[in-house]
Amino acid sequence: MTAPSPVVAVFVTAINHGGPYGDVAKIIGRGVRPQDITGLFYAQRLRDDLCPIVGGRRLIPVDYIDIIRMELRRAGKLPAIEGVKHDR
């Protein structure tokens, strides 16, 4: 018997009414709103090819959350990490 594909479990599931943006916002915390994340996609600061829309929902890989967090910092939506330069 083969192990299930890891791809099945690496996406943030949209089980709440907030969808994947709300789920990612909850994971990141610190007052991040789902609108902050969608704004980054609309501004093309996040990659659509890595987070495709399937069935009207965006699939966000769990390992992409750190990239989202970094872009939120660059956009001023999260506090900067002390000692790290975040280019805007």
N, C-alpha and C positions, 0 to 999 in steps of 0.2 A: 504494500500500500504506500502510495507516495504522499508526502506532506502537502497540505494545501498551499496554493501559491501565496507568497507573502504580499503580493499586490492587493489581495482581497482585504487585508487588515490595515493597510497603511494610509487609507484615506480617512479624513475626519467625517464621521457619519452625521447626517442631518436628521437626527431623530427629534429634535426640538422644533417648534414652530419658527424659531429664529433662523433656521437653515444653517448651512456650513459657516457663514460669516459670524453668526451669533455664537456658534460653538467655538470657533477660533478666538473670538473676542473673550469668551469666558476662560479659555485656556491661558491666554496672555494676561488677562486681568488688567489691573491698574486703570480702570475707567475707560478702556478702549471700547468704542462703539462699533457695531457691525458696519455702520456707514463709513467709518474711518477706513475700514478694509476695502469696501467696495470702491471707495474713492481712489484708492491706490491702483485698482485694476482699471478704472476708467481713465486715470491719468497715465496709464501704461507704465507704471512704476513696478508692477508685478507682472509676471509672464503668464499669458493666457494658454500658451502651449503646454505648460507644466501643470496648469490648473484648469482643465477643460470643463466646459459646460455640457452636461449629459442629462437629458430629460428635464431641462429647465433648472437644474441645480449644478452649482460649481463643485467639482471634486478637488479638494485641497489636500495634497499629500501631507502627512504628519511631519515629514522631514522638511517641508517648506515653511513651517511655522516660524523657524528662526529667521528666515529671509523676510517674512512678513513683519516680524518684530523689529528687525533692522530698518526696514523702510518706514515703519511707524516712527522710529526714533528720528530718522532723517527728516520726516515731515513735521516733527515737533509734537507728535501725538503721544509720545512716551518720553519720560525723562532720559536724558543722555547718561551713559555710563561714565562715571568719573575717570578721567585719564584716557579716554578713548575719543578720538576725533571722528565726528560724524559729519561728513560732507553734505551740504545741502545743495 
